[in-house]
Amino acid sequence: METCTRMNETQLINDLNVDTVDTDQNLNDTNKKYFASDVGVQKFCQKQHFGKNLDSSTKEKQYSCDLCDKKFSREGYLNMHHRSHTKENPYSCDVCHKEFSRKREFNMHYRTHTNEKPYSCDVCHKRFSEKCRLNFHYRGHTNDKPFSCDVCGKTYSWQSDLKVHYRNHTNEKPFSCDVCQKVFSRKSHLTIHYVTHTNEKPYSCDVCGKRYSLKGGLNRHYQTHTDEKPFSCDACGKNFFRKYDLKLHYRIHTKEKPFSCEVCGKGYSQRGDLNRHYLTHTKEKPFPCDVCGKKYSRKSDLKLHYRIHTNGNVSYQ
């Protein structure tokens, strides 16, 4: 049954349709479930805005904090830093009353109420509420990948992605489920797995009411109402709902098969195909018929078999 679970989780991962960035904490309760779509951008923004020293000036730093002795070149920088000790939040939102210690943070938050998006991508014209989010998005167009793995040479746009990839070589899995103790190499994968325990579906379609566990799944579903296919293949012109689907399709042109069987070495363009192939080695049959008990290695085979019991009128769900 483990293979079945892995295949289901793989599909959920595909539904995310986002870049994943992981933090170094385990998931302990539902309040700690951060979906990768926003976590990745937030971490990037935090690094741009606040990741460097608050005062990176080369000027003489004559203003010293009386609590930790840190020094700054301007009194304003010292005042902002001092709030990290006093927990003072002088900027308050008049809509939701949330408080902030920095005006920049307050301005970014306020746009969530006004839906203001002043920053526009000059390539695809998508708009963003923060400049850092535009910068994060823009690397998708430039394909700049300055971070390379010293083991296999694979390159990445983000150092955090390289860090996650490196776990494929070390087999490190630092994120564990507190329900079943299963371990994962990415926090986003743990988040997705956790939904299999809670069956929580907080995202609902405002057109038909269908509910989803992940925001990425809702976004993908929503495009079935709009019929929008924004991702186009530059080789053949075919359009797709999701960037992930375009990525898989593109391997038809490149003949890339990044997923190989560790038993026989056969290569596949999609991880799901590799998982299905792997069952031919393990002889595992995780899909049983609830009528007669016969087992199958593929769900599609079970669906075909089920028609024997339903006279071909109803398919297995």
Secondary structure, DSSP 8 states (H G I E B T S, - for coil): -HHHHHHHHHHHHHHH-S-----S----SGGG---HHHHHHHHHHHIIIIIS-S----S---EE-TTT--EESSHHHHHHHHHHHH----EE-TTT--EESSHHHHHHHHHHHH----EE-TTT--EESSHHHHHHHHHHHH----EE-TTT--EESSHHHHHHHHHHHHT---EE-TTT--EES-HHHHHHHHHHHH----EE-TTT--EESSHHHHHHHHHHHHT---EE-TTT--EESSHHHHHHHHHHHH----EE-TTT--EESSHHHHHHHHHHHH----EE-TTT--EESSHHHHHHHHHHHHTTSS---
